[in-house]
Amino acid sequence: MKSTAVFVCSKCDGQFTKWSGQCTECGAWGTVHEDGAAVANPSSGARGKAKPAGKVGSFAALDETLAVPVPTELRWWDEILSGGIVNGSVTLLGGEPGIGKSTLTAQLAIQIARQNRSVLYVTGEESPSQVGARLKRLAGAVLPNTLSFLDETDALTVAATIRAQKPALTIVDSIQTMRMSEVTGEPGNPTQVKASAAVINEAAKDVGASVILVGQVNKDGDLAGPRLLEHLVDTVLM
């Protein structure tokens, strides 16, 4: 079956089969990029192989306690997240550079670690030493042993580490620094951001690990690939 290239607008998430300098959906200029994926062309006349039926489960058999927010005991976080962090949830925290996103996530990391719960801090934006210095300054004491870092920008490695370590909380700072060698484009490109967020989100759901994705806003005040990420995460905080 033949495939067709997909082009996506990072402003409105509009999808097209060919590139254009201006998005015909929202009118933005310079926002249409190749998605790095391909869609099947049904006009080719070929048919894919039949797939086996999916596994059906009972809602009555689900453990509802897994969807109950776990309080962070930090007033701002608990209020904005309606009581705390849900296991397996993925939250996108966005804002302009220097607005305090890293400080908020550092405070959260310290608090969760002090509850004797494991925290993994993925240092993509800054070096581990820089993040560590901020954590020690905010903690005002020796850091808990349950607070670890991963100096990595490969999204698949981050996802594999989440599955292996199963931390209670993972902080990725920032999602724009993540990349996948299998995907075209430089880190920060909408295609890379979308693909990286998707594999990290999948890992979080698989093991019930909560994830905070830190995102930078562009010159228009929007997160890179905003609508692309809105559909992947559970909560967006700006």
ChimeraX attribute file (.defattr): number of C-alpha atoms within 10 A of each C-alpha:
attribute: neighborCount
match mode: 1-to-1
recipient: residues
	/A:1	12
	/A:2	12
	/A:3	12
	/A:4	13
	/A:5	16
	/A:6	17
	/A:7	23
	/A:8	24
	/A:9	29
	/A:10	25
	/A:11	24
	/A:12	18
	/A:13	19
	/A:14	16
	/A:15	19
	/A:16	20
	/A:17	13
	/A:18	13
	/A:19	16
	/A:20	15
	/A:21	12
	/A:22	14
	/A:23	22
	/A:24	14
	/A:25	13
	/A:26	13
	/A:27	13
	/A:28	15
	/A:29	13
	/A:30	13
	/A:31	20
	/A:32	25
	/A:33	21
	/A:34	21
	/A:35	23
	/A:36	17
	/A:37	14
	/A:38	14
	/A:39	12
	/A:40	14
	/A:41	13
	/A:42	11
	/A:43	8
	/A:44	10
	/A:45	8
	/A:46	11
	/A:47	9
	/A:48	7
	/A:49	6
	/A:50	6
	/A:51	6
	/A:52	6
	/A:53	6
	/A:54	6
	/A:55	5
	/A:56	6
	/A:57	8
	/A:58	6
	/A:59	8
	/A:60	7
	/A:61	7
	/A:62	9
	/A:63	8
	/A:64	9
	/A:65	10
	/A:66	12
	/A:67	12
	/A:68	12
	/A:69	16
	/A:70	16
	/A:71	17
	/A:72	19
	/A:73	15
	/A:74	14
	/A:75	12
	/A:76	13
	/A:77	18
	/A:78	16
	/A:79	13
	/A:80	12
	/A:81	18
	/A:82	12
	/A:83	18
	/A:84	19
	/A:85	24
	/A:86	22
	/A:87	21
	/A:88	22
	/A:89	20
	/A:90	27
	/A:91	23
	/A:92	23
	/A:93	22
	/A:94	22
	/A:95	18
	/A:96	16
	/A:97	12
	/A:98	9
	/A:99	10
	/A:100	11
	/A:101	19
	/A:102	21
	/A:103	15
	/A:104	13
	/A:105	21
	/A:106	20
	/A:107	17
	/A:108	20
	/A:109	25
	/A:110	20
	/A:111	19
	/A:112	21
	/A:113	21
	/A:114	17
	/A:115	12
	/A:116	13
	/A:117	17
	/A:118	20
	/A:119	29
	/A:120	24
	/A:121	25
	/A:122	25
	/A:123	22
	/A:124	19
	/A:125	20
	/A:126	14
	/A:127	13
	/A:128	17
	/A:129	10
	/A:130	11
	/A:131	20
	/A:132	18
	/A:133	11
	/A:134	15
	/A:135	22
	/A:136	14
	/A:137	12
	/A:138	14
	/A:139	16
	/A:140	8
	/A:141	9
	/A:142	9
	/A:143	17
	/A:144	19
	/A:145	12
	/A:146	18
	/A:147	21
	/A:148	18
	/A:149	15
	/A:150	18
	/A:151	14
	/A:152	19
	/A:153	23
	/A:154	16
	/A:155	24
	/A:156	20
	/A:157	15
	/A:158	23
	/A:159	19
	/A:160	14
	/A:161	16
	/A:162	24
	/A:163	19
	/A:164	11
	/A:165	13
	/A:166	20
	/A:167	23
	/A:168	23
	/A:169	28
	/A:170	26
	/A:171	25
	/A:172	29
	/A:173	25
	/A:174	23
	/A:175	29
	/A:176	28
	/A:177	22
	/A:178	27
	/A:179	26
	/A:180	20
	/A:181	12
	/A:182	10
	/A:183	15
	/A:184	15
	/A:185	18
	/A:186	16
	/A:187	20
	/A:188	20
	/A:189	20
	/A:190	28
	/A:191	26
	/A:192	27
	/A:193	26
	/A:194	25
	/A:195	24
	/A:196	26
	/A:197	24
	/A:198	19
	/A:199	18
	/A:200	27
	/A:201	23
	/A:202	16
	/A:203	23
	/A:204	25
	/A:205	16
	/A:206	13
	/A:207	17
	/A:208	20
	/A:209	23
	/A:210	24
	/A:211	30
	/A:212	23
	/A:213	23
	/A:214	22
	/A:215	27
	/A:216	21
	/A:217	17
	/A:218	14
	/A:219	9
	/A:220	8
	/A:221	12
	/A:222	18
	/A:223	26
	/A:224	25
	/A:225	25
	/A:226	22
	/A:227	17
	/A:228	24
	/A:229	20
	/A:230	15
	/A:231	11
	/A:232	19
	/A:233	18
	/A:234	14
	/A:235	15
	/A:236	15
	/A:237	12
	/A:238	13
